[in-house]
Amino acid sequence: MNNDLTSFVHWFRAAAPYINAFRGKTFVIAFGGEVVSDGQFVGLAHDINLLSSLGVRLVLVHGARPQVDVQLKERGAKIRYAHGLRITDELALASVKEAVGIVRVEIEALLSLGQANTPMAGSDIRVAAGNFVTAKPIGVLDGEDLQHTGEVRKIHAEAIQKRLDDGEIVLLSPIGYSPTGEIFNLTLEDVAAHTAATLAADKLIFLMETDGITDAKRKIISTLTVSDAQKLLGKKHKLEDDVSYYLPAAIDACRKGAKRAHLISRHRDGALLAELFTREGVGTLVTPTPLETIRQATIDDVGGILNLIEPLEQQGILVRRSRERLEMEIGQFLVLESDGIVVGCVALYPFPEEKAAEMACLAVHPDYQRRGLGDRLLEAAQALAKKKHMQKLFVLTTRAEHWFEERGFIETAPEALPKRKQVLYNYQRRSKVFRKSL
């Protein structure tokens, strides 16, 4: 097997958990009109088709700013902004309506492609559009009347859900309507954030000019909680223009119901797939709460735990456990979950008669090592042992004695183990015994 094929197989296997997890989920994907005007939507359409074929429910929100600017220039009109928002007078509104119509038709056409020998071959994408957005005027900001520029008042979730239930992709434009029939020019980030929040979307994805959100050293920040993202907005170092638009929208959506928000580059081919189907991602992920959490294991976690411990069992680092035994002992396990995937585990076996507990099966997926996750699992096991009124924590190891010594464990003799554990001690394996007082 050549290297390219081996890499593909490895990637496909690594992507499998995400493929299973995304089926039936709702994603809101938002992109500016530049994606269409620069010819990038063709590639994006291929990736959208792939997501749709995997059972992902998709809502697309497009912008039209460059197309509106072109319309205004052709009309000899001024392009005016205030506070980052277009001042939409009658002429600008006419330009907005014409530009949005052109962009929407082009997107629908590209999503309808089905030529043989292309990524869209055999696709049967149906696109739904309509008056799903009710809007209201923004009014006057700091003395500047924004006229027909508005903001979202309501997203008609039931109507959108019905279209998604019918297997259609919903396409939303940056236009809203009032109950009295007025038309308002909206920002795509406002429409996208409200839609994601109202639908309780599993993911809100913004395609933007930069690769993601960067720190003061221009390094990509891979994950941010809503709290950390809010603090970042309050810092003095200047954010890129589109980040200053999209990050507040991502924060707002996550606070109001969206489960995740991603900010990725529109310029990187395949960025959407790379962000969704790789552990590392390629942009910035914003989450309402910390991405990695430790919880009590359930029977549904058996497969994930086996994937973690079987390679270590084959290397002789851990004692082999059958699936049946693991299912029986699942109540003793804690798992560390990252974005819905089990990436770490630890087991705690109490010996209450001697107020001691054994910690076993401490494992972290290789892709997540050197992030301090082993320490987090150790801390969780220690906290659980204290909660159960244990006074001593034991661990048996053949390879990791230095790791435990650095964390306060002291080597001791097998005879110091709880009596029930002494009976089970394997003298052929000759595991070293370490103890720590709690």
N, C-alpha and C positions, 0 to 999 in steps of 0.2 A: 504494500500500500504506500503510495507516494505521500510526501509531506502535506501537499495541498488537500488530498483526500482525507488524510488523518486529521488535519485541522478542522475540516468541515464536519467530520463525524463527531469530533470532540465538541465543537460549537453546537451542533444540532442536539446532542445529548444534554448539554448544559442548558439549552433553550427550552427543552421539553417541559420542565416545571412551569415555566411562564406561559407556554402554549396552553397547557391544561388550565392554569389559573385565570387566563384572560377570556376563556370561552364564556359568552353570555354577559360580559362586563360592558359598561358604557364608557366610552372615551370621547372627550370633546377636544378636537384638534383645531387650533386657531393659527391663522397665518395672514400676513399682510398681502396687499395687492402686488407687491414686488415679486412674490413667488410666481404669480401668473405672468406678469409683464416680462420677467427675466427668463421665461421658459422652463422654470424649475418644477412646475406643477406636473409635468409629464412623469418625471421620476417619482414624485410624491404620489401620483395616482396609482402607480404600480404597487407602492407600499400600502396604500389605502386598500387596494384590491386584495392584497395578501391578508391584511388584518380582517377584512370583511369575510374572506373565505375561511378564516379560523374561528368565526363566530363572534367576533367583537362587534358590538353595537356602536355605530359611529355617528357623531354629530360634527359637521365641519362648519367653522365660522371663518369667513373670509373678510379681508379688508379691501379697500379700493382707493387708498390715498393717492398713489401715483397716477392712477387713471383719472381721478377727479381733477388733479392738477393739470393734466393734459387737456381735459375738456375746458377748464377755465382759461388756459392760455390760448386755446383756439378761439374762445369767445372774446379775447382781449380783456378779460376781467382780472382784478387783483386777487392774489392768494393771501388771505388774512388769517392769522392765528392769534389766540389769546389763551394763556395758561396751557399751552400744548393742545388746545382744541380749535378746530376750524370754526371761524365765524361764518355761519351758513345763511347768507341772504337768499333772496329769491333766485338770483342767477346761479349761485353756488348750489342751491338745492336742485335746480334743473340739471346741473352738471353731475351731482351725486346720483340722481336717479338714472341718468343715462350711463354713467360709468359702472354703477352696480349691475345694471342689466347686462352690459357687455361682459363683465367679469363672470357673472353667474352663468351665462350661456356658454362661455368658454370652458368653465369648470365642468359643467354638465356634459359638454361634448367630449372632453378628455376622459371623463369617467365612463363614457359609453364606448370607448375604443375596445375592440375585441379581435384585432388582427391575429392571424396565426403566427407562430414563431415569435411572439412577444410576451412579456410578463402578464399582459391583459387577455391573452388567448383564453377563450371559453368563459370569460367573466360575464356575469349577469347582474351588474350593479344597477339598481333603480334609485334615483335621487328624488327626494321629496323636498319641496320648498313651499312656503306659505307665510301667512301673517301670524307667525308664532310669537312675535315680540310686540308687547304694548309699551309705548314710550311716553315720556312727558318732557316738556322743555326744561332746559337748565336755567334759562332766564338771564339775569344780569350778574356778571362776576366782576367785582372791583370796577364797577362803572362801565363795563363793556357788555353790550347786549349780544348774546350769541345767537339770537334769532331762532333759526330752525335747527340748531344743534340741540340734541336732547340726551336723555339718559334712560336706561331701562326702568320701566315701572313694573312689568310682570312678564314672566316667561310662561307660555301655555304648555305646561309639562305634560298634561294628559294627551294633548294632541300630538306632541313629539313622541311620547312613549308608544302611542298607537302605531305611528309610522315605523318606529324601530321594531315593534312587535311583528310588523308585516315584513320585516327583512329589508327595509329601505334605509339608505343613508340620508340623513336630514342635513340640508344645506341652509345655513342661516347667513343673511347679509347684514351689513351694519346699517340697517334701516329699521325704524320702528313706527308704529301707527298709534294714534290716539283714538279713544272711543268716539271722538267727533270727526274722525277721518283725516286728521292732519298727519303729515309725514315728517319724521325727524331723522336727521343725520346722527348716527351713533358711532362710538368707537368700537372697534372689534374686541378690544380687551374687556370692555364693559359688557358686551353681549356674551362673550365667552365665559366670563366669571359668573355672571348671573345664571347662565344656562347650566354650567357645571354644578353650581351650588343647588339650584332648584331640582335638578335630576339626581342629586347626590352621586354625581359621576365618579367612577373609580379613578379616572385620570383626566386631568386638564393639561393639554400639551400646547405650549406656545413655540412656534418657529420664529426665530429672531435673527438679528444681524450677527450677534456674537455667539461664541461657543457655550456660553452659560454665564453664571455670575462669578466674578473673580474677586479675590481678596486684594489687599493693598500691594501685594507682590505680583499681581496679575496671574495668579494661579487659580485654576477652576476650583470652585467650592462644590464638591459633589453632592452633598446633602445639607439641608437647612431645615430646622424646625420653624414653624410659624413665628415663634418667639424670637429665635435667632435672626430670622429674616427681617423682622420688624426692627430689631436693634441695628442691623446693617443699614437699613434705610435712614436711621437717625445719625449715622456716622458722617464725618465731614468729607471723606474722600468721595470724589465725584463718580457716579455710576454712569454707564453708557445710557444714551437716550432711551433705547427701547427697553432696557432693564428697568429704568425709572417708570415706564408705563406698565410693563408686564408683571414685575415683581409685586407691586401693590395689589394688582388684580389676582395674582396667584394666592397671596395671603388672604385676601377677602374671600375667595372661593373656598379655600381650605377651612376658614373659620365658620363658614355658613353651610358646610355639608359635603364639599368635594373631598375625596379621600387622599388624593395626591395631585401635585402639580409639577410639571416638568418644563424647564426652559432650555431649549436646544437650538443649535445653529441651523438656519435654512440653507446655508452654503455647503454643508457637508453631506455628500451623497450617502443615503442610507442612514442618516443620523436617527431618524425615527425608529427604525428597527434595532439599531445598535443600542439606543437608550432603553428600549423596552425588553430586549431579549438577551442582554448581557448583564452580569452582576455588577460590572464596573460602571456601565452607562457612559455617556459622552457629554452630558450637560449637567445641569443642577436640578436636583429633586427637592421639592418643598413638601413637608409633611406636617399635619396638625400636631403630632406627637413624635417623640424620637423613633427613628426608623427601626431600631433594633430593640426588642423587648424580650424579657425572660418570663416564662409562664409555666404552669403545671402541664405536663404532657398528657395527651389523651390517646386513645386507641388509634385515632387517625394519624398520629405522628410516628407510628411504628416504622413505616417505610422510610421516612426521612431519617430516623435514628439509625436504622440499619445501613443506609447509605453512608453515614458518618463513621460508624464503628467497624464495618466489615473490612475496609482497607487496613485499619490498625490491627484487626484480628489476624489478617493474613500475614502481617509483618511480625506478629508475636508480641505486639505492644499491649494489646488487650486480650483478655480471656474470651474465647468464643462463646457467643450466646445465640441460641436458636430463636427463630421468630416466635415460636410458642412460648418460650421462657420470657422473651421480651414483652409479649402481650400480657403475660401473667404479672410481670413486675412493672408495668407501665406507670403505675401509681407512684413509684419511687423516683421517677425521672422528672427533671426540669429540662425545657428546651429553650434555646435562644433563637428567636425568629427575626429574620431581616426581610422586610417587605413581603411577608407571607411565606417565606421559604425557611425551613429549619436548617440553620447553619452551625448549631452547636448544641451540646447536651451534657448533662451530668446526672448521676444517680446518687441517692442518699439512702443508705440502709441503716435504720436505727437499731441499737441494742439497748433498750430502755432499762433493763435490769442492771446494767453497768454504766448507765448514763453516757454512752458512747455511740458514735455513728461512723460508718464507713462511707467514704466518698469514692465513687467508682465511675468508669465510663466517661471521664472528662474528655471531650473531643470537640474540635472546631474544624470546620471545612477548610482545606488548604487555601482556598481563594480569600478567606477571611482572617487568616492568621496574621500575627504582628499588628493587631489593632487593639489589643488589650481585652479581647473577648473572653479569653481563658480566665483572666482575673475577675471579670464580671461574673462568670459562672461559679468560680470559687467563692466569691463574696456572697452570691445567692445561696449556695449550698451551706455556707457557714451561718448565714442568717436563718435559714430554715432549721438547721440543727439547734441553734439557740432557742428558736421558737418552740421546739419540741423538748426543751429543757435538757439537752445534751451538754456535757461538760468537756468531752474530748472528741476530736475528729481524727480518724485513721485513714490512711491511704496506702495501697500496695502498688508498687511500680517497678518495672524492670529497666526503664529508659530515662525517666524524667526526674531522677532524684534531685538534681541541681535546681530545677524549676521549683520544686516544693520546698527545698531548703531556703531558697531566696525569699520565700513567703512565710517563713516562720515555723515550718515543720521540722521536727527533730527525729533523726533515725532512732529506731528502737528495735527490740527483738520480737520475733513472732509470738513469743510467750506473753507479750504485753497486749496482744489482741484480745478482744472479748472472747470468752470461752467458747461460745457457739461458732465463732469465726475461726478459732484455733483448730477446731475439728476439721474444717474445710480447707485449711492452709495447704497449698501444694508445694511440698519440699523439693520436688523435681524442677519446678519453675523457678524457685529461689527468688521470689519477688522480695524487694526490700520494703520494710514497713516503716512508715513515717507517722508521727503523732503530733497533734497540735492542741493545746489547751484553748478552750473557748471562753 
